[in-house]
Amino acid sequence: MASKAAPEKDGLAIPISAIILVLVAILGVGLFLFLESEAKRPRATPPPITSEAKAYVRNLKLMEVAMKAHESYLKQSVVEIVGKIANQGDRALGLVEINCVFYDAYGQVVLRERVSIVSRKMGNLAPGEIKNFRLAFDNIPESWNQDVPQLVIAGIDFSSQT
């Protein structure tokens, strides 16, 4: 009588779940390295304010600027700067950018961020118009002195519409 032998395995069988796990890990590491290199890449410096825009700055007034702090849904501290901008000149503006400069207790800059308070997407700022703005910051270092940041007009783009 012939005995039946167990079938022989020709090679090492790797479960499909292990292959998928290795591929996901490789993709995750690749994504992490890509994002890390993007974060370290220097950002393009925005163009300096033109002499025409510098002369027009005197027609712009920031009013009723206040600061609020609250906790986001993700339990993260968010600081909001709210206020109004008035265009007291005779030209429509398609873009107004400001530098928000946060300081520590020793007067050292801990964060400088350039943000738009008027853009074509938000709607132009017509002559004589007043618009509200709201800026949210969730990346202010803990060494910040808790004062309202310095707000400096950093860029103006005149609208082609008048």
CORLIN-V912254 format. One line per field, one symbol per residue. phi: phi as a letter, one per 40 degrees, with the letter a starting at -180 (. if undefined). burial: + if it has 24 or more other C-alpha atoms within 12 Angstrom, else -. A space follows every 10 residues. Layout:
phi = ???
burial = ???
//
This chain:
phi = .ccccccccc accbcccccc cccccccccc cdcccccccc cccccccccc cccdccdccb bcbfcabbba bcccgbcbbb bbibbbbccb bcbcabbbcb bbbcccgccb abbcbcbbac cchcbcdgcb bcbabbbbbc cccdcgcdcc bbcbabbccc cb
burial = ---------- ---------- ---------- ---------- --------+- --+--++-++ ++-------- --------++ ++--+++--- ++++++++-+ +++------- +++++++++- ---++++--+ +++-+++--+ --------++ ++++++++-- --
//
